[in-house]
Amino acid sequence: MLRLTRPDGSFRTWWFSRPDESAMADPALELVLPEAAELSDVPMELLARGRLPELWASEAITVQQVLDYFAGGRVVHLVRQGYSEPLPVPRATEAVALRSVASAVEAGRLWLTSGPASLLGEPIPPGILGPQAVLHESPPSFGAAEILPENLPSAWSDGTATALSIATALSVKVSLTLPGRPYGTSSAPR
């Protein structure tokens, strides 16, 4: 892991990412053992499925699993060319990990469900982002033919469907409440 200490005593870190050229040229940049380091941030890209070893063991993970992953003291195994290499995971504070999750959801990189809430590509309202919230990859895309009466009869009544009835029927089809915003878009300024 790389760490750059600033004159004010704060620091910036890089783990599973590359510093920019100005940071690479800075003489204060130092190499730190991950087991002895603390991350200043967790880039939201690292939370995507398949990026970090052993983070996603199933189709969905809880926010608590993300917090546990960065709690410190964890060693994962990175498979490289036929052998397994132990890799200590640096610690990140709960606030840093939650900020990364919130950024990933707002940017449309992760889909969050928590009770009836289902969010993708929008800010997370207060009270929703907690350890019990569940993170998923983006929901499946549905083609126009999939919402026709013969393919989604529960959404239609007397040849008419509403956006709500279609969204509800599709949510039942995937067994999760789908997000209200179009997938991969962010909220427009209000």
C-alpha positions as MATLAB code, in Angstrom:
seq = 'MLRLTRPDGSFRTWWFSRPDESAMADPALELVLPEAAELSDVPMELLARGRLPELWASEAITVQQVLDYFAGGRVVHLVRQGYSEPLPVPRATEAVALRSVASAVEAGRLWLTSGPASLLGEPIPPGILGPQAVLHESPPSFGAAEILPENLPSAWSDGTATALSIATALSVKVSLTLPGRPYGTSSAPR';
ca = [
       0.000    0.000    0.000;
       1.172    3.526   -0.702;
       0.628    6.479    1.619;
       1.301   10.150    1.065;
       1.377   12.247    4.227;
       0.376   15.862    3.696;
       1.924   18.849    5.516;
      -1.186   19.156    7.719;
      -0.710   15.580    8.964;
      -3.585   14.100    6.962;
      -2.802   11.416    4.435;
      -3.917    9.874    1.176;
      -3.592    6.163    0.430;
      -3.609    3.815   -2.555;
      -4.398    0.114   -2.395;
      -5.364   -1.839   -5.511;
      -5.060    1.449   -7.398;
      -2.272    3.538   -8.908;
      -1.332    7.025   -7.710;
      -1.254    9.898  -10.173;
       2.083   11.103  -11.519;
       2.391   14.028   -9.090;
       1.951   11.688   -6.123;
       4.482    9.248   -7.603;
       7.026   12.082   -7.864;
       6.417   13.314   -4.317;
       9.330   12.363   -2.010;
       6.887   11.957    0.901;
       5.223    8.956   -0.789;
       5.967    5.847    1.232;
       5.310    2.127    1.030;
       3.403    0.797    4.039;
       2.595   -2.798    4.934;
      -1.175   -3.257    4.527;
      -1.577   -4.897    7.938;
      -0.134   -1.752    9.562;
      -1.985    0.775    7.412;
      -5.291    2.603    7.388;
      -7.030    3.607    4.169;
      -7.975    7.263    3.769;
     -10.624    6.205    1.252;
     -11.856    3.108   -0.529;
     -12.362    3.833   -4.222;
     -15.921    2.847   -5.104;
     -14.625    0.835   -8.073;
     -13.059   -1.621   -5.625;
     -16.486   -2.566   -4.260;
     -17.617   -3.988   -7.617;
     -18.063   -7.737   -7.733;
     -14.848   -9.525   -8.618;
     -12.469   -6.644   -7.833;
     -11.394   -7.549   -4.308;
     -10.611  -11.144   -3.338;
     -13.217  -12.800   -1.108;
     -15.475   -9.745   -0.753;
     -18.324  -11.120   -2.892;
     -18.933  -14.734   -1.895;
     -22.515  -14.681   -3.239;
     -24.833  -12.761   -5.580;
     -25.395  -10.088   -2.924;
     -23.519   -8.882    0.148;
     -24.537   -6.828    3.128;
     -23.018   -3.510    4.079;
     -21.889   -5.306    7.261;
     -19.763   -7.625    5.098;
     -18.060   -4.559    3.585;
     -17.457   -3.129    7.071;
     -16.058   -6.467    8.257;
     -13.794   -6.728    5.202;
     -12.109   -3.426    6.103;
     -12.220   -3.807    9.907;
      -8.507   -4.690   10.086;
      -6.760   -7.948   10.746;
      -8.250   -9.706    7.715;
      -6.089  -11.733    5.356;
      -7.520  -12.828    2.008;
      -5.979  -15.052   -0.619;
      -5.162  -13.694   -4.039;
      -4.851  -16.365   -6.727;
      -2.032  -15.620   -9.164;
      -0.940  -17.946  -11.955;
      -1.837  -21.130  -10.129;
      -0.776  -20.272   -6.581;
      -2.500  -18.523   -3.688;
      -0.856  -15.521   -2.084;
      -1.994  -14.226    1.332;
      -2.887  -10.553    1.215;
      -3.582   -8.508    4.349;
      -6.466   -6.054    3.922;
      -5.750   -2.564    5.261;
      -8.109   -1.121    7.823;
     -10.638    1.547    6.887;
     -12.859    3.329    9.368;
     -16.575    2.654    9.214;
     -17.145    6.199    7.918;
     -14.664    5.654    5.059;
     -16.268    2.313    4.074;
     -19.805    3.733    4.242;
     -18.780    6.754    2.156;
     -17.477    4.383   -0.518;
     -20.715    2.353   -0.517;
     -22.810    5.534   -0.762;
     -20.673    6.819   -3.659;
     -20.985    3.507   -5.522;
     -24.782    3.502   -5.155;
     -25.118    7.159   -6.151;
     -22.890    6.596   -9.210;
     -25.020    3.611  -10.265;
     -22.215    1.059   -9.773;
     -24.004   -0.831   -6.982;
     -27.683   -1.377   -6.263;
     -28.749   -1.108   -2.620;
     -31.850   -2.639   -1.060;
     -32.912   -2.125    2.531;
     -36.423   -3.094    3.551;
     -38.725   -1.503    0.965;
     -36.010    0.900   -0.222;
     -34.299    0.114   -3.518;
     -31.702    2.608   -4.741;
     -29.466    2.859   -7.776;
     -28.008    6.025   -9.280;
     -29.283    8.343   -6.569;
     -28.213    9.587   -3.131;
     -29.060    7.374   -0.172;
     -31.491    9.106    2.211;
     -30.606    9.231    5.912;
     -31.475    6.077    7.843;
     -31.236    3.684    4.876;
     -27.500    2.932    4.787;
     -26.899    0.569    7.672;
     -25.209   -2.775    8.272;
     -28.345   -4.694    7.237;
     -28.603   -3.021    3.798;
     -27.844   -5.349    0.895;
     -25.643   -4.589   -2.105;
     -26.220   -6.117   -5.528;
     -24.866   -5.703   -9.010;
     -27.166   -3.647  -11.263;
     -30.601   -5.218  -11.709;
     -31.324   -7.145  -14.882;
     -32.380   -5.236  -17.977;
     -35.812   -5.921  -19.363;
     -36.627   -5.704  -23.043;
     -39.828   -4.117  -24.299;
     -41.266   -7.528  -25.184;
     -40.958   -8.649  -21.573;
     -43.622   -6.183  -20.411;
     -46.215   -7.135  -23.025;
     -49.495   -8.547  -21.630;
     -48.693  -12.121  -22.701;
     -45.299  -12.029  -20.949;
     -46.236  -10.064  -17.832;
     -49.976  -10.676  -17.350;
     -49.992   -9.645  -13.671;
     -49.203   -6.040  -14.691;
     -52.160   -5.753  -17.047;
     -55.874   -5.293  -16.359;
     -58.356   -4.937  -19.222;
     -55.531   -4.249  -21.678;
     -54.085   -1.419  -19.564;
     -50.972   -1.217  -17.420;
     -49.398    1.585  -15.429;
     -45.744    2.215  -14.735;
     -46.400    1.163  -11.136;
     -48.116   -2.104  -12.108;
     -45.256   -2.960  -14.490;
     -42.595   -2.086  -11.913;
     -44.402   -4.143   -9.270;
     -44.781   -7.160  -11.561;
     -41.117   -6.992  -12.605;
     -40.082   -6.717   -8.948;
     -42.088   -9.847   -8.158;
     -40.450  -11.579  -11.135;
     -36.914  -10.941   -9.761;
     -38.007  -11.293   -6.091;
     -36.589   -7.874   -5.158;
     -37.953   -4.348   -5.211;
     -36.439   -2.750   -8.308;
     -35.084    0.797   -8.055;
     -37.381    3.609   -9.066;
     -34.839    5.404  -11.249;
     -33.738    4.109  -14.627;
     -30.753    1.827  -14.194;
     -27.353    3.453  -14.443;
     -28.586    7.054  -14.375;
     -28.186    9.588  -11.681;
     -30.773   11.917  -10.302;
     -31.268   15.195  -12.089;
     -30.599   18.435  -10.211;
     -33.713   19.733   -8.509;
];
